[in-house]
Amino acid sequence: MTLRGTLSRHAVACLGAATLAAGLGLAAGPAHAGTDRPHERRDLPGWELKDTGSDARLRGLSAVGRDTAWTSGSGGTVLRTTDGGRTWRDVSPPGTEALEFRDIEALGRRSAVVLSIGPGEDSRIYRTDDAGATWTETFRNDHPDAFYDCVTFFAGGRDGLALSDPVNGRFRILSTSDGGRSWRVLPDDGMPPAQQGDAAFAASGQCLVSTGRADAWFATGGGATARVLHSADRGRTWTEAESGIPAGDPARGVFALAFRDARHGLAVGGDFQPGNPSPDAAARTGDGGATWADARKPPPAYRSGVTWLPHSRTVALAVGPTGSDVTLDAGRTWHGFDSGSYDTVDCSADLGCWAAGEQGRVARLE
């Protein structure tokens, strides 16, 4: 039984945790530990590496479908596939080799918005409407203290937000209402004060996420506590809640969020310094982020990316430099199934689940 067969779009609505557990090999012993080699047991699912021809670290990822995906990263890199990862086109914006594209959001099969991070003018946003053949720079940061980390779009693809680390003691929000063709900084009077050392982590393009037409959340770290802030009005006002994921150090906090609707969300993170322990590195909410509960069995190490399996109320994936995990019970317990290094993960509506990371690594779940 393959994962693709088990998770057909016709069967997902009635998929049970026991069925997926059997497919992942969780019910009958240790999970498969994936490597760069072909799987020795083809009945167990895992990530199948795709040759991108790139050595960039790819932290931005947007899954359009099983065939089409965008990914972005270091060296101004943007790649696109339309044949399931068999071939990749380098569609990087010209003259951006010095930029770090940490987030990319597909707004259609041929349209996308990509965000570069960094202080001052290094934080930029570009948009394409012709599959990356040409790009238009639509935003360049002019504030020396701003550092943009993530971008998200609401349902419909016209309204969107981008998140900067604190400026004058408050996180800064950028807003668009025309699909990323123009941007404006929102007033900060509806934003709670930042903690000393507060920042967002530009590790996977998932520090800022949204669902529906108005709800957005962003995650913090580096301060005394790791918080999740929620807006129900497209970024104008925000409420805050402690995530329970340990912070108190510049390398610790919440790195990625995923919401399957306006109430049910997941948070993952930990300490990104190699070799440092990351206890309680996952949390979940059922009330829109007002309160968070620690996972009873979290991933064993730092995780930088997380996504829900489409059409499922209970199944989600998390990835990090030391491996990948699946939850079958909406974030209460996590189980490892692959040991490869990935930074970000995303799934499309037709169950095309992709992961990307260092040295040009991109894989699709098979």
Disulfide bonds with the S-S distance in Angstrom:
Cys150-Cys207 2.01
Cys347-Cys353 2.10
